[in-house]
Amino acid sequence: MLLIERAGRRRLQMAGFLLMAVFLFALAGPYDGYWRDHAKTAGYIVLYSLTFFSANLGPNTTTFILPAELFPARFRSTCHGLSGAAGKLGALVGSIGFLWASQQKDGAAAGHLPGIGMMYALFVLGGICLLGLALTYAFTPETMTRSLEENESSVQAQSQVGDGGSDAGNGSDGLRFHELNVLMEAATKSPVSMASSHLSMSPILPHRMSL
């Protein structure tokens, strides 16, 4: 809450992924040689807790905020639902997958298939965090200090690039200017002209006009 409007969503998400990877690698590297027999020591508990702190500092928070700010208003609720569902599916796959992967090759717990071992499972999680960092850097724009209208206007302006329209070259400023012109024209119309603009041919009786 203190940093999200200062550091920004994108930086917090990247920092969270990076810190998670660092702490997971710190757990994974010496796991077989040291942490396996010292899992109840203060150092192990601190490193384990810092991974959760990093997750909640960054991705666990920003992945709820960014979809609400970036998706266009017309599709926001649907796309936010799809985004949330993808996150829950990932949590399900990750939980089941980690339960299998963390099992030792030669000493899996009863009822579980042999996995790749805890050390390699932690290395895989650290690699996934680095992948999240790279994807955030490449594809996630910053929305700090920007309104929902500004985010949507910038997306619309980018989608119009190459169409040859006059608004495409001006970006969001061109869109706002076009919207302002439409509002001014509507405000200056007389009641008669407004009524005549809504005249349409009757689909039942084509020779009759209807308001």
Rosetta constraint file for C-alpha pairs under 8 A:
AtomPair CA 1 CA 5 HARMONIC 7.69 0.50
AtomPair CA 2 CA 6 HARMONIC 7.40 0.50
AtomPair CA 3 CA 7 HARMONIC 5.42 0.50
AtomPair CA 3 CA 8 HARMONIC 7.13 0.50
AtomPair CA 3 CA 12 HARMONIC 7.93 0.50
AtomPair CA 4 CA 8 HARMONIC 4.97 0.50
AtomPair CA 4 CA 9 HARMONIC 5.81 0.50
AtomPair CA 4 CA 12 HARMONIC 7.08 0.50
AtomPair CA 4 CA 144 HARMONIC 7.96 0.50
AtomPair CA 5 CA 9 HARMONIC 7.70 0.50
AtomPair CA 5 CA 144 HARMONIC 6.23 0.50
AtomPair CA 5 CA 145 HARMONIC 7.36 0.50
AtomPair CA 7 CA 11 HARMONIC 6.15 0.50
AtomPair CA 7 CA 12 HARMONIC 6.54 0.50
AtomPair CA 8 CA 12 HARMONIC 6.22 0.50
AtomPair CA 8 CA 142 HARMONIC 6.89 0.50
AtomPair CA 8 CA 143 HARMONIC 7.51 0.50
AtomPair CA 8 CA 144 HARMONIC 5.46 0.50
AtomPair CA 9 CA 13 HARMONIC 6.14 0.50
AtomPair CA 9 CA 58 HARMONIC 7.90 0.50
AtomPair CA 9 CA 62 HARMONIC 5.92 0.50
AtomPair CA 9 CA 66 HARMONIC 7.41 0.50
AtomPair CA 9 CA 142 HARMONIC 6.40 0.50
AtomPair CA 9 CA 143 HARMONIC 6.98 0.50
AtomPair CA 9 CA 144 HARMONIC 6.67 0.50
AtomPair CA 10 CA 14 HARMONIC 6.22 0.50
AtomPair CA 10 CA 62 HARMONIC 7.89 0.50
AtomPair CA 10 CA 136 HARMONIC 7.05 0.50
AtomPair CA 10 CA 137 HARMONIC 7.73 0.50
AtomPair CA 10 CA 140 HARMONIC 6.66 0.50
AtomPair CA 10 CA 141 HARMONIC 6.84 0.50
AtomPair CA 10 CA 142 HARMONIC 5.52 0.50
AtomPair CA 11 CA 15 HARMONIC 5.95 0.50
AtomPair CA 12 CA 16 HARMONIC 5.95 0.50
AtomPair CA 12 CA 57 HARMONIC 6.90 0.50
AtomPair CA 12 CA 58 HARMONIC 4.87 0.50
AtomPair CA 12 CA 59 HARMONIC 7.59 0.50
AtomPair CA 12 CA 62 HARMONIC 7.58 0.50
AtomPair CA 13 CA 17 HARMONIC 6.27 0.50
AtomPair CA 13 CA 57 HARMONIC 7.78 0.50
AtomPair CA 13 CA 58 HARMONIC 4.22 0.50
AtomPair CA 13 CA 59 HARMONIC 4.89 0.50
AtomPair CA 13 CA 62 HARMONIC 6.26 0.50
AtomPair CA 13 CA 133 HARMONIC 7.58 0.50
AtomPair CA 13 CA 136 HARMONIC 7.34 0.50
AtomPair CA 14 CA 18 HARMONIC 6.17 0.50
AtomPair CA 14 CA 58 HARMONIC 7.16 0.50
AtomPair CA 14 CA 59 HARMONIC 7.90 0.50
AtomPair CA 14 CA 132 HARMONIC 7.87 0.50
AtomPair CA 14 CA 133 HARMONIC 5.14 0.50
AtomPair CA 14 CA 136 HARMONIC 6.49 0.50
AtomPair CA 14 CA 137 HARMONIC 7.16 0.50
AtomPair CA 15 CA 19 HARMONIC 6.06 0.50
AtomPair CA 15 CA 54 HARMONIC 7.90 0.50
AtomPair CA 15 CA 58 HARMONIC 6.67 0.50
AtomPair CA 15 CA 133 HARMONIC 8.00 0.50
AtomPair CA 16 CA 20 HARMONIC 6.06 0.50
AtomPair CA 16 CA 54 HARMONIC 4.81 0.50
AtomPair CA 16 CA 55 HARMONIC 5.62 0.50
AtomPair CA 16 CA 56 HARMONIC 7.73 0.50
AtomPair CA 16 CA 57 HARMONIC 6.03 0.50
AtomPair CA 16 CA 58 HARMONIC 4.29 0.50
AtomPair CA 16 CA 59 HARMONIC 6.17 0.50
AtomPair CA 17 CA 21 HARMONIC 6.23 0.50
AtomPair CA 17 CA 54 HARMONIC 7.33 0.50
AtomPair CA 17 CA 55 HARMONIC 7.10 0.50
AtomPair CA 17 CA 58 HARMONIC 7.06 0.50
AtomPair CA 17 CA 59 HARMONIC 6.93 0.50
AtomPair CA 17 CA 129 HARMONIC 5.10 0.50
AtomPair CA 17 CA 130 HARMONIC 6.46 0.50
AtomPair CA 17 CA 132 HARMONIC 6.51 0.50
AtomPair CA 17 CA 133 HARMONIC 5.53 0.50
AtomPair CA 18 CA 22 HARMONIC 6.30 0.50
AtomPair CA 18 CA 129 HARMONIC 6.82 0.50
AtomPair CA 18 CA 130 HARMONIC 6.47 0.50
AtomPair CA 18 CA 133 HARMONIC 6.60 0.50
AtomPair CA 19 CA 23 HARMONIC 6.22 0.50
AtomPair CA 19 CA 51 HARMONIC 7.26 0.50
AtomPair CA 19 CA 54 HARMONIC 5.96 0.50
AtomPair CA 20 CA 24 HARMONIC 6.02 0.50
AtomPair CA 20 CA 50 HARMONIC 7.71 0.50
AtomPair CA 20 CA 51 HARMONIC 5.00 0.50
AtomPair CA 20 CA 52 HARMONIC 7.80 0.50
AtomPair CA 20 CA 54 HARMONIC 5.69 0.50
AtomPair CA 20 CA 55 HARMONIC 6.62 0.50
AtomPair CA 20 CA 126 HARMONIC 6.98 0.50
AtomPair CA 20 CA 129 HARMONIC 6.65 0.50
AtomPair CA 21 CA 25 HARMONIC 6.03 0.50
AtomPair CA 21 CA 125 HARMONIC 7.52 0.50
AtomPair CA 21 CA 126 HARMONIC 4.28 0.50
AtomPair CA 21 CA 127 HARMONIC 6.93 0.50
AtomPair CA 21 CA 129 HARMONIC 5.50 0.50
AtomPair CA 21 CA 130 HARMONIC 6.40 0.50
AtomPair CA 22 CA 26 HARMONIC 6.17 0.50
AtomPair CA 22 CA 126 HARMONIC 7.32 0.50
AtomPair CA 23 CA 27 HARMONIC 6.30 0.50
AtomPair CA 23 CA 47 HARMONIC 6.04 0.50
AtomPair CA 23 CA 48 HARMONIC 7.53 0.50
AtomPair CA 23 CA 50 HARMONIC 7.01 0.50
AtomPair CA 23 CA 51 HARMONIC 5.95 0.50
AtomPair CA 24 CA 28 HARMONIC 6.02 0.50
AtomPair CA 24 CA 47 HARMONIC 7.97 0.50
AtomPair CA 24 CA 48 HARMONIC 7.94 0.50
AtomPair CA 24 CA 51 HARMONIC 6.95 0.50
AtomPair CA 24 CA 122 HARMONIC 6.01 0.50
AtomPair CA 24 CA 123 HARMONIC 6.98 0.50
AtomPair CA 24 CA 125 HARMONIC 7.18 0.50
AtomPair CA 24 CA 126 HARMONIC 5.50 0.50
AtomPair CA 25 CA 29 HARMONIC 5.81 0.50
AtomPair CA 25 CA 122 HARMONIC 6.94 0.50
AtomPair CA 25 CA 123 HARMONIC 6.08 0.50
AtomPair CA 25 CA 126 HARMONIC 6.11 0.50
AtomPair CA 26 CA 30 HARMONIC 7.28 0.50
AtomPair CA 26 CA 47 HARMONIC 7.70 0.50
AtomPair CA 27 CA 31 HARMONIC 5.94 0.50
AtomPair CA 27 CA 35 HARMONIC 7.28 0.50
AtomPair CA 27 CA 44 HARMONIC 7.46 0.50
AtomPair CA 27 CA 47 HARMONIC 7.11 0.50
AtomPair CA 27 CA 48 HARMONIC 7.77 0.50
AtomPair CA 27 CA 119 HARMONIC 7.89 0.50
AtomPair CA 27 CA 122 HARMONIC 7.30 0.50
AtomPair CA 28 CA 118 HARMONIC 7.60 0.50
AtomPair CA 28 CA 119 HARMONIC 4.74 0.50
AtomPair CA 28 CA 120 HARMONIC 6.99 0.50
AtomPair CA 28 CA 122 HARMONIC 5.27 0.50
AtomPair CA 28 CA 123 HARMONIC 5.87 0.50
AtomPair CA 29 CA 119 HARMONIC 6.92 0.50
AtomPair CA 29 CA 123 HARMONIC 7.94 0.50
AtomPair CA 30 CA 34 HARMONIC 5.48 0.50
AtomPair CA 30 CA 35 HARMONIC 6.31 0.50
AtomPair CA 31 CA 35 HARMONIC 4.40 0.50
AtomPair CA 31 CA 36 HARMONIC 5.50 0.50
AtomPair CA 31 CA 118 HARMONIC 7.68 0.50
AtomPair CA 31 CA 119 HARMONIC 5.69 0.50
AtomPair CA 32 CA 36 HARMONIC 5.59 0.50
AtomPair CA 32 CA 119 HARMONIC 6.51 0.50
AtomPair CA 34 CA 38 HARMONIC 6.38 0.50
AtomPair CA 35 CA 39 HARMONIC 5.35 0.50
AtomPair CA 35 CA 44 HARMONIC 6.98 0.50
AtomPair CA 38 CA 44 HARMONIC 7.25 0.50
AtomPair CA 39 CA 44 HARMONIC 5.75 0.50
AtomPair CA 39 CA 45 HARMONIC 7.44 0.50
AtomPair CA 40 CA 44 HARMONIC 6.71 0.50
AtomPair CA 40 CA 45 HARMONIC 6.84 0.50
AtomPair CA 41 CA 45 HARMONIC 6.47 0.50
AtomPair CA 42 CA 46 HARMONIC 6.05 0.50
AtomPair CA 43 CA 47 HARMONIC 6.27 0.50
AtomPair CA 44 CA 48 HARMONIC 6.05 0.50
AtomPair CA 45 CA 49 HARMONIC 6.00 0.50
AtomPair CA 46 CA 50 HARMONIC 6.11 0.50
AtomPair CA 47 CA 51 HARMONIC 6.53 0.50
AtomPair CA 48 CA 52 HARMONIC 7.08 0.50
AtomPair CA 49 CA 53 HARMONIC 6.28 0.50
AtomPair CA 50 CA 54 HARMONIC 6.01 0.50
AtomPair CA 51 CA 55 HARMONIC 6.24 0.50
AtomPair CA 52 CA 56 HARMONIC 6.19 0.50
AtomPair CA 53 CA 57 HARMONIC 5.97 0.50
AtomPair CA 54 CA 58 HARMONIC 6.19 0.50
AtomPair CA 55 CA 59 HARMONIC 5.62 0.50
AtomPair CA 55 CA 60 HARMONIC 5.46 0.50
AtomPair CA 56 CA 60 HARMONIC 4.83 0.50
AtomPair CA 56 CA 61 HARMONIC 5.89 0.50
AtomPair CA 57 CA 61 HARMONIC 6.74 0.50
AtomPair CA 58 CA 62 HARMONIC 5.94 0.50
AtomPair CA 59 CA 63 HARMONIC 5.53 0.50
AtomPair CA 60 CA 64 HARMONIC 7.32 0.50
AtomPair CA 61 CA 65 HARMONIC 6.75 0.50
AtomPair CA 62 CA 66 HARMONIC 5.84 0.50
AtomPair CA 63 CA 67 HARMONIC 6.75 0.50
AtomPair CA 64 CA 68 HARMONIC 7.07 0.50
AtomPair CA 64 CA 84 HARMONIC 7.77 0.50
AtomPair CA 65 CA 69 HARMONIC 6.49 0.50
AtomPair CA 66 CA 70 HARMONIC 5.90 0.50
AtomPair CA 66 CA 143 HARMONIC 7.60 0.50
AtomPair CA 67 CA 71 HARMONIC 5.81 0.50
AtomPair CA 67 CA 76 HARMONIC 7.75 0.50
AtomPair CA 67 CA 79 HARMONIC 7.68 0.50
AtomPair CA 67 CA 80 HARMONIC 5.77 0.50
AtomPair CA 67 CA 83 HARMONIC 7.32 0.50
AtomPair CA 68 CA 76 HARMONIC 6.61 0.50
AtomPair CA 68 CA 80 HARMONIC 6.45 0.50
AtomPair CA 69 CA 143 HARMONIC 7.13 0.50
AtomPair CA 69 CA 148 HARMONIC 5.88 0.50
AtomPair CA 69 CA 151 HARMONIC 7.20 0.50
AtomPair CA 70 CA 143 HARMONIC 7.69 0.50
AtomPair CA 70 CA 148 HARMONIC 7.52 0.50
AtomPair CA 70 CA 151 HARMONIC 6.28 0.50
AtomPair CA 70 CA 152 HARMONIC 7.12 0.50
AtomPair CA 71 CA 75 HARMONIC 6.60 0.50
AtomPair CA 71 CA 76 HARMONIC 5.02 0.50
AtomPair CA 71 CA 79 HARMONIC 6.92 0.50
AtomPair CA 71 CA 80 HARMONIC 7.61 0.50
AtomPair CA 71 CA 152 HARMONIC 7.55 0.50
AtomPair CA 72 CA 76 HARMONIC 5.52 0.50
AtomPair CA 72 CA 152 HARMONIC 5.66 0.50
AtomPair CA 73 CA 77 HARMONIC 7.91 0.50
AtomPair CA 73 CA 152 HARMONIC 7.61 0.50
AtomPair CA 75 CA 79 HARMONIC 5.88 0.50
AtomPair CA 76 CA 80 HARMONIC 5.79 0.50
AtomPair CA 77 CA 81 HARMONIC 6.09 0.50
AtomPair CA 78 CA 82 HARMONIC 6.30 0.50
AtomPair CA 79 CA 83 HARMONIC 5.99 0.50
AtomPair CA 80 CA 84 HARMONIC 6.09 0.50
AtomPair CA 81 CA 85 HARMONIC 6.04 0.50
AtomPair CA 82 CA 86 HARMONIC 6.10 0.50
AtomPair CA 83 CA 87 HARMONIC 6.37 0.50
AtomPair CA 84 CA 88 HARMONIC 6.34 0.50
AtomPair CA 85 CA 89 HARMONIC 6.11 0.50
AtomPair CA 86 CA 90 HARMONIC 6.08 0.50
AtomPair CA 87 CA 91 HARMONIC 6.22 0.50
AtomPair CA 88 CA 92 HARMONIC 6.24 0.50
AtomPair CA 89 CA 93 HARMONIC 6.17 0.50
AtomPair CA 90 CA 94 HARMONIC 5.84 0.50
AtomPair CA 91 CA 95 HARMONIC 5.97 0.50
AtomPair CA 92 CA 96 HARMONIC 6.27 0.50
AtomPair CA 93 CA 97 HARMONIC 5.73 0.50
AtomPair CA 94 CA 98 HARMONIC 5.76 0.50
AtomPair CA 95 CA 99 HARMONIC 6.17 0.50
AtomPair CA 96 CA 100 HARMONIC 6.48 0.50
AtomPair CA 97 CA 101 HARMONIC 5.97 0.50
AtomPair CA 98 CA 102 HARMONIC 5.74 0.50
AtomPair CA 98 CA 121 HARMONIC 6.77 0.50
AtomPair CA 99 CA 103 HARMONIC 6.98 0.50
AtomPair CA 100 CA 112 HARMONIC 6.91 0.50
AtomPair CA 100 CA 113 HARMONIC 6.61 0.50
AtomPair CA 100 CA 114 HARMONIC 7.18 0.50
AtomPair CA 100 CA 115 HARMONIC 5.53 0.50
AtomPair CA 101 CA 114 HARMONIC 7.72 0.50
AtomPair CA 101 CA 115 HARMONIC 4.37 0.50
AtomPair CA 101 CA 116 HARMONIC 5.20 0.50
AtomPair CA 101 CA 117 HARMONIC 6.15 0.50
AtomPair CA 101 CA 118 HARMONIC 7.09 0.50
AtomPair CA 101 CA 121 HARMONIC 5.72 0.50
AtomPair CA 102 CA 115 HARMONIC 5.93 0.50
AtomPair CA 102 CA 116 HARMONIC 6.25 0.50
AtomPair CA 102 CA 117 HARMONIC 4.61 0.50
AtomPair CA 102 CA 118 HARMONIC 4.18 0.50
AtomPair CA 102 CA 119 HARMONIC 7.66 0.50
AtomPair CA 102 CA 120 HARMONIC 7.77 0.50
AtomPair CA 102 CA 121 HARMONIC 5.57 0.50
AtomPair CA 103 CA 107 HARMONIC 7.27 0.50
AtomPair CA 103 CA 108 HARMONIC 5.02 0.50
AtomPair CA 103 CA 109 HARMONIC 6.94 0.50
AtomPair CA 103 CA 112 HARMONIC 7.51 0.50
AtomPair CA 103 CA 113 HARMONIC 7.34 0.50
AtomPair CA 103 CA 114 HARMONIC 5.53 0.50
AtomPair CA 103 CA 115 HARMONIC 4.55 0.50
AtomPair CA 103 CA 116 HARMONIC 6.42 0.50
AtomPair CA 103 CA 117 HARMONIC 5.08 0.50
AtomPair CA 103 CA 118 HARMONIC 6.56 0.50
AtomPair CA 104 CA 108 HARMONIC 5.11 0.50
AtomPair CA 104 CA 114 HARMONIC 5.76 0.50
AtomPair CA 104 CA 115 HARMONIC 5.46 0.50
AtomPair CA 104 CA 116 HARMONIC 5.99 0.50
AtomPair CA 104 CA 117 HARMONIC 4.29 0.50
AtomPair CA 104 CA 118 HARMONIC 7.04 0.50
AtomPair CA 105 CA 114 HARMONIC 4.70 0.50
AtomPair CA 105 CA 115 HARMONIC 5.36 0.50
AtomPair CA 105 CA 116 HARMONIC 5.93 0.50
AtomPair CA 105 CA 117 HARMONIC 6.39 0.50
AtomPair CA 106 CA 114 HARMONIC 6.89 0.50
AtomPair CA 107 CA 114 HARMONIC 7.17 0.50
AtomPair CA 108 CA 112 HARMONIC 6.05 0.50
AtomPair CA 108 CA 113 HARMONIC 6.37 0.50
AtomPair CA 108 CA 114 HARMONIC 5.11 0.50
AtomPair CA 108 CA 115 HARMONIC 7.34 0.50
AtomPair CA 109 CA 113 HARMONIC 7.94 0.50
AtomPair CA 116 CA 120 HARMONIC 6.17 0.50
AtomPair CA 116 CA 121 HARMONIC 6.67 0.50
AtomPair CA 117 CA 121 HARMONIC 6.16 0.50
AtomPair CA 118 CA 122 HARMONIC 6.14 0.50
AtomPair CA 119 CA 123 HARMONIC 6.41 0.50
AtomPair CA 120 CA 124 HARMONIC 6.19 0.50
AtomPair CA 121 CA 125 HARMONIC 6.38 0.50
AtomPair CA 122 CA 126 HARMONIC 6.23 0.50
AtomPair CA 123 CA 127 HARMONIC 6.21 0.50
AtomPair CA 124 CA 128 HARMONIC 6.26 0.50
AtomPair CA 125 CA 129 HARMONIC 6.36 0.50
AtomPair CA 126 CA 130 HARMONIC 6.46 0.50
AtomPair CA 127 CA 131 HARMONIC 6.27 0.50
AtomPair CA 128 CA 132 HARMONIC 6.23 0.50
AtomPair CA 129 CA 133 HARMONIC 6.26 0.50
AtomPair CA 130 CA 134 HARMONIC 6.29 0.50
AtomPair CA 131 CA 135 HARMONIC 6.21 0.50
AtomPair CA 132 CA 136 HARMONIC 6.05 0.50
AtomPair CA 133 CA 137 HARMONIC 6.21 0.50
AtomPair CA 134 CA 138 HARMONIC 6.16 0.50
AtomPair CA 135 CA 139 HARMONIC 5.84 0.50
AtomPair CA 135 CA 140 HARMONIC 7.45 0.50
AtomPair CA 136 CA 140 HARMONIC 4.98 0.50
AtomPair CA 143 CA 147 HARMONIC 7.91 0.50
AtomPair CA 143 CA 151 HARMONIC 7.15 0.50
AtomPair CA 146 CA 150 HARMONIC 6.06 0.50
AtomPair CA 146 CA 151 HARMONIC 6.67 0.50
AtomPair CA 147 CA 151 HARMONIC 6.39 0.50
AtomPair CA 148 CA 152 HARMONIC 6.20 0.50
AtomPair CA 149 CA 153 HARMONIC 6.00 0.50
AtomPair CA 150 CA 154 HARMONIC 6.14 0.50
AtomPair CA 150 CA 172 HARMONIC 7.35 0.50
AtomPair CA 151 CA 155 HARMONIC 6.41 0.50
AtomPair CA 152 CA 156 HARMONIC 6.21 0.50
AtomPair CA 153 CA 157 HARMONIC 6.02 0.50
AtomPair CA 153 CA 171 HARMONIC 7.81 0.50
AtomPair CA 153 CA 172 HARMONIC 5.18 0.50
AtomPair CA 153 CA 175 HARMONIC 6.95 0.50
AtomPair CA 154 CA 158 HARMONIC 6.18 0.50
AtomPair CA 154 CA 171 HARMONIC 6.64 0.50
AtomPair CA 154 CA 172 HARMONIC 5.45 0.50
AtomPair CA 155 CA 159 HARMONIC 6.27 0.50
AtomPair CA 156 CA 160 HARMONIC 6.36 0.50
AtomPair CA 156 CA 172 HARMONIC 7.84 0.50
AtomPair CA 157 CA 161 HARMONIC 6.58 0.50
AtomPair CA 157 CA 167 HARMONIC 7.46 0.50
AtomPair CA 157 CA 168 HARMONIC 5.65 0.50
AtomPair CA 157 CA 171 HARMONIC 4.86 0.50
AtomPair CA 157 CA 172 HARMONIC 5.85 0.50
AtomPair CA 157 CA 175 HARMONIC 7.38 0.50
AtomPair CA 158 CA 168 HARMONIC 7.40 0.50
AtomPair CA 158 CA 171 HARMONIC 7.26 0.50
AtomPair CA 160 CA 164 HARMONIC 7.99 0.50
AtomPair CA 160 CA 165 HARMONIC 7.38 0.50
AtomPair CA 160 CA 167 HARMONIC 7.86 0.50
AtomPair CA 160 CA 168 HARMONIC 5.19 0.50
AtomPair CA 161 CA 168 HARMONIC 5.12 0.50
AtomPair CA 161 CA 169 HARMONIC 6.99 0.50
AtomPair CA 162 CA 168 HARMONIC 7.41 0.50
AtomPair CA 163 CA 168 HARMONIC 7.21 0.50
AtomPair CA 164 CA 168 HARMONIC 7.02 0.50
AtomPair CA 165 CA 169 HARMONIC 7.41 0.50
AtomPair CA 166 CA 170 HARMONIC 7.13 0.50
AtomPair CA 166 CA 174 HARMONIC 7.59 0.50
AtomPair CA 167 CA 171 HARMONIC 6.31 0.50
AtomPair CA 167 CA 172 HARMONIC 7.97 0.50
AtomPair CA 167 CA 174 HARMONIC 4.59 0.50
AtomPair CA 167 CA 175 HARMONIC 5.93 0.50
AtomPair CA 167 CA 178 HARMONIC 7.68 0.50
AtomPair CA 168 CA 174 HARMONIC 7.21 0.50
AtomPair CA 169 CA 174 HARMONIC 7.64 0.50
AtomPair CA 170 CA 174 HARMONIC 4.73 0.50
AtomPair CA 170 CA 175 HARMONIC 7.77 0.50
AtomPair CA 171 CA 175 HARMONIC 6.73 0.50
AtomPair CA 172 CA 176 HARMONIC 6.23 0.50
AtomPair CA 173 CA 177 HARMONIC 6.16 0.50
AtomPair CA 174 CA 178 HARMONIC 6.16 0.50
AtomPair CA 175 CA 179 HARMONIC 6.21 0.50
AtomPair CA 176 CA 180 HARMONIC 6.09 0.50
AtomPair CA 177 CA 181 HARMONIC 6.27 0.50
AtomPair CA 178 CA 182 HARMONIC 6.38 0.50
AtomPair CA 179 CA 183 HARMONIC 6.32 0.50
AtomPair CA 180 CA 184 HARMONIC 6.17 0.50
AtomPair CA 181 CA 185 HARMONIC 6.14 0.50
AtomPair CA 182 CA 186 HARMONIC 6.25 0.50
AtomPair CA 183 CA 187 HARMONIC 6.17 0.50
AtomPair CA 184 CA 188 HARMONIC 6.27 0.50
AtomPair CA 185 CA 189 HARMONIC 6.40 0.50
AtomPair CA 189 CA 193 HARMONIC 6.14 0.50
AtomPair CA 189 CA 194 HARMONIC 6.17 0.50
AtomPair CA 190 CA 194 HARMONIC 6.16 0.50
AtomPair CA 191 CA 195 HARMONIC 6.10 0.50
AtomPair CA 192 CA 196 HARMONIC 6.14 0.50
AtomPair CA 193 CA 197 HARMONIC 6.08 0.50
AtomPair CA 194 CA 198 HARMONIC 6.73 0.50
AtomPair CA 195 CA 199 HARMONIC 6.86 0.50
AtomPair CA 195 CA 211 HARMONIC 7.21 0.50
AtomPair CA 196 CA 211 HARMONIC 7.89 0.50
AtomPair CA 198 CA 211 HARMONIC 6.10 0.50
AtomPair CA 199 CA 209 HARMONIC 6.75 0.50
AtomPair CA 199 CA 210 HARMONIC 5.92 0.50
AtomPair CA 199 CA 211 HARMONIC 4.95 0.50
AtomPair CA 200 CA 209 HARMONIC 6.11 0.50
AtomPair CA 200 CA 210 HARMONIC 5.83 0.50
AtomPair CA 200 CA 211 HARMONIC 6.60 0.50
AtomPair CA 201 CA 205 HARMONIC 7.92 0.50
AtomPair CA 201 CA 206 HARMONIC 5.83 0.50
AtomPair CA 201 CA 207 HARMONIC 7.49 0.50
AtomPair CA 201 CA 208 HARMONIC 6.59 0.50
AtomPair CA 201 CA 209 HARMONIC 5.14 0.50
AtomPair CA 201 CA 210 HARMONIC 6.41 0.50
AtomPair CA 202 CA 206 HARMONIC 5.20 0.50
AtomPair CA 202 CA 207 HARMONIC 7.51 0.50
AtomPair CA 202 CA 208 HARMONIC 6.02 0.50
AtomPair CA 202 CA 209 HARMONIC 5.91 0.50
AtomPair CA 202 CA 210 HARMONIC 6.12 0.50
